[in-house]
């Protein structure tokens, strides 16, 4: 009986947060171990379904760099990175789009729908809802910077009760353009600010933003993040994550969260508990 009472207490503790975020849009950048572990995939789908059923409007943007690299290696196509970003030749672009839009996107959509969620997969090329230009063609090829997001495309899907699952491929402006490979973190941020999301959550393979003693920052302001970048407390692979967070909150998103996707139900723990489990970044 005591265990049942504790279950009810947990539900009641979550109630204020459910009320607060009900009808709000939450963008989730889905990547890392959460995207590759079969067990974590199931937990992710359960979390999204619960959020959906309590009235939250989830929008998912996914990555897939590891699978792209695996396919390029299998096809003996050279791939290289400059400053942490993939150089996207035309050959690499074809494979990136095949893996992101064709394989990973449909796998996520199928997973969510098998859990009775109403998911639909799109890429930025669909309705040209994300357009981009070359970041620096001579250096990175078809790796792009987003120039525009048509918010109404995603908003209309949400109004129809769908959970949009977005592959980070953008359209070019010219007819017949092969498209652009977009950093998934920044894609999520641009989508979040365009559609007026309340929150953006980045699932990563770390607990969150850590200090020099490897202790977790539970909350940071944008000014504190910039200072931590300057003194290199925030460095390496965390830099593009916090840059994506800053892009979102400076664009009007209330809060950005970096959480550990290796922890089961980490999204629910971050959203529906006062302690949370990762780092929140606020303006």
C-alpha positions in Angstrom: 0.0 0.0 0.0 2.8 2.4 0.9 4.3 1.9 -2.6 1.0 2.9 -4.2 0.8 6.0 -2.0 4.3 7.0 -3.1 3.2 6.6 -6.7 0.3 8.9 -6.2 2.6 11.4 -4.5 4.9 11.4 -7.5 2.0 12.1 -9.8 0.7 14.9 -7.6 4.3 16.4 -7.5 4.3 16.5 -11.3 0.8 18.1 -11.5 1.9 21.8 -11.2 4.5 21.3 -14.0 1.9 19.5 -16.2 -0.4 22.5 -15.7 2.4 24.9 -16.5 3.5 23.3 -19.7 0.2 22.0 -21.0 -0.5 23.4 -24.5 3.1 24.6 -24.8 5.5 23.6 -27.6 8.6 21.8 -26.5 11.4 21.1 -29.1 13.6 18.1 -28.4 16.9 17.6 -30.1 17.2 13.8 -30.2 20.7 12.4 -30.5 23.6 10.6 -28.8 23.1 7.3 -27.0 19.4 7.9 -26.6 19.1 7.6 -30.4 21.2 4.4 -30.7 20.4 2.2 -27.6 17.3 0.0 -28.2 16.3 0.3 -24.6 16.7 4.1 -24.5 14.7 4.4 -27.8 11.8 2.7 -26.1 12.0 5.0 -23.1 12.2 8.0 -25.3 9.1 7.0 -27.2 7.3 6.5 -23.8 8.3 9.9 -22.6 7.2 11.6 -25.8 3.8 9.8 -25.7 3.3 10.8 -22.0 4.1 14.5 -22.9 1.7 14.3 -25.8 -1.1 12.8 -23.8 -0.9 15.4 -21.0 -1.2 18.2 -23.6 2.4 19.2 -24.3 3.2 19.7 -28.0 6.5 17.9 -28.7 8.5 18.7 -31.8 11.5 16.4 -32.5 14.7 17.3 -34.4 17.1 14.5 -34.8 20.8 14.0 -35.7 22.5 11.0 -37.2 26.2 11.7 -37.7 27.4 8.4 -36.5 25.2 6.4 -39.0 26.2 8.8 -41.8 29.9 8.1 -41.1 29.2 4.3 -40.9 27.5 4.3 -44.3 30.2 6.5 -45.9 32.9 4.1 -44.6 30.9 1.1 -45.9 30.8 2.8 -49.4 34.5 3.8 -49.2 33.5 7.5 -49.5 36.0 9.8 -47.8 34.6 12.0 -45.1 36.4 14.6 -43.0 35.7 17.2 -40.4 37.0 20.8 -40.0 36.5 22.5 -36.6 34.1 19.7 -35.6 31.8 20.1 -38.7 31.5 17.6 -41.5 32.7 18.7 -45.0 29.7 17.9 -47.1 30.6 17.1 -50.7 27.8 16.3 -53.2 28.5 12.6 -52.6 28.4 13.0 -48.9 25.2 15.1 -49.2 23.5 12.2 -51.0 24.3 9.8 -48.2 23.5 12.3 -45.4 20.1 12.9 -46.9 19.5 9.2 -47.4 20.4 8.3 -43.8 18.7 11.3 -42.1 15.5 11.7 -44.1 15.2 8.1 -45.3 16.4 5.8 -42.5 16.6 7.6 -39.2 13.6 9.9 -39.6 11.3 7.0 -40.6 12.6 4.8 -37.8 11.7 7.4 -35.2 8.3 8.0 -36.8 7.6 4.3 -36.8 8.7 3.9 -33.2 6.5 6.7 -32.0 3.5 5.5 -34.0 3.9 2.0 -32.7 3.5 3.5 -29.2 0.2 5.1 -30.4 1.6 8.6 -30.9 0.6 10.5 -34.0 4.0 11.3 -35.6 4.9 12.5 -39.0 8.3 12.8 -40.6 9.5 15.8 -42.6 12.8 17.4 -43.7 13.5 21.0 -44.4 13.0 20.3 -48.1 9.4 19.5 -47.6 7.4 22.7 -48.6 10.9 24.3 -48.4 10.1 25.0 -44.8 13.8 25.3 -44.0 16.1 27.1 -46.4 19.8 27.7 -46.1 23.0 29.0 -47.7 26.5 27.6 -47.7 28.4 28.2 -44.4 31.6 28.5 -46.5 31.4 26.4 -49.6 35.2 26.4 -50.2 35.7 25.0 -46.7 32.7 22.9 -45.8 30.9 22.4 -49.1 27.2 21.8 -48.7 27.2 22.3 -45.0 24.7 25.1 -44.5 23.6 28.0 -42.3 19.8 28.4 -42.0 18.4 31.5 -43.6 14.6 31.0 -43.1 12.2 28.7 -41.3 8.5 28.7 -42.4 6.9 28.4 -39.0 3.4 27.8 -40.4 4.4 24.4 -41.9 5.3 23.0 -38.4 2.5 24.9 -36.7 -0.1 23.5 -39.0 1.1 19.9 -38.3 0.8 20.6 -34.6 -2.7 22.0 -35.0 -3.7 18.8 -36.7 -2.5 16.8 -33.7 0.8 15.5 -35.2 4.2 15.2 -33.6 6.6 16.6 -36.2 9.9 14.7 -36.6 12.3 16.8 -38.5 15.4 15.7 -40.4 18.1 18.5 -40.4 18.3 18.9 -44.2 17.6 22.3 -45.7 16.6 23.4 -49.2 18.7 25.6 -51.4 17.3 28.7 -53.0 18.1 27.6 -56.6 16.0 25.2 -58.6 17.5 21.7 -58.5 19.9 22.5 -55.6 21.0 19.3 -53.8 20.2 20.9 -50.4 22.3 21.5 -47.3 23.4 19.4 -44.4 22.6 21.4 -41.2 24.0 21.0 -37.7 21.1 19.3 -35.9 21.5 21.4 -32.7 21.3 24.7 -34.5 18.4 23.3 -36.6 16.5 22.6 -33.4 17.2 26.1 -32.1 16.1 27.8 -35.3 12.9 25.7 -35.4 12.2 26.4 -31.7 12.4 30.2 -32.0 10.5 30.2 -35.3 7.5 28.3 -33.9 7.4 30.1 -30.5 8.5 27.1 -28.4 8.4 27.4 -24.6 11.4 25.1 -24.1 14.1 23.3 -26.1 15.7 20.2 -24.7 19.0 18.8 -25.9 19.6 15.1 -25.2 23.3 14.5 -24.9 25.9 12.0 -23.6 26.8 14.1 -20.6 25.0 15.1 -17.4 24.9 18.7 -18.5 27.2 21.7 -18.3 30.0 21.0 -15.8 32.3 23.3 -13.9 36.1 22.8 -13.7 35.6 20.3 -10.9 33.2 18.2 -13.1 30.2 19.3 -11.0 26.9 20.0 -12.6 25.6 23.6 -13.1 21.9 23.2 -12.6 21.0 26.7 -13.9 22.9 29.3 -15.9 22.1 32.7 -17.5 23.2 33.5 -21.0 25.8 36.0 -19.5 27.2 33.2 -17.3 27.4 30.9 -20.3 29.4 33.4 -22.3 31.8 34.0 -19.4 32.3 30.2 -19.0 33.1 30.0 -22.7 35.6 32.8 -22.4 37.5 31.2 -19.6 37.2 27.8 -21.4 35.3 26.1 -18.6 32.9 25.3 -21.4 35.0 23.8 -24.2 35.1 21.2 -26.8 31.9 19.5 -27.8 29.9 21.4 -25.3 30.5 24.7 -27.1 28.1 24.1 -30.0 25.5 22.8 -27.6 25.5 26.0 -25.5 25.7 28.1 -28.6 22.5 26.4 -29.8 20.9 27.1 -26.4 21.9 30.8 -26.6 20.5 31.0 -30.2 17.2 29.7 -28.9 16.7 31.8 -25.8 17.9 34.9 -27.5 15.3 34.2 -30.1 12.5 34.1 -27.5 12.5 30.6 -26.2 12.0 30.8 -22.4 14.4 28.0 -21.4 16.9 25.7 -22.9 17.9 22.4 -21.2 21.0 20.2 -21.7 20.3 16.8 -20.2 21.7 13.3 -20.1 20.0 11.2 -22.7 21.6 8.1 -21.3 19.4 8.4 -18.2 16.1 6.7 -18.6 13.1 9.1 -18.6 15.5 12.1 -18.3 13.1 14.4 -20.2 10.3 13.7 -17.7 12.6 14.2 -14.7 13.7 17.5 -16.1 10.2 18.7 -17.0 8.1 17.4 -14.2 10.3 17.7 -11.1 11.5 20.8 -9.2 15.1 19.5 -9.0 15.5 18.5 -12.6 18.4 16.4 -13.9 20.5 18.6 -16.2 21.4 22.2 -16.9 18.8 24.9 -17.7 19.9 28.0 -19.5 17.8 31.1 -19.2 18.0 34.6 -20.6 
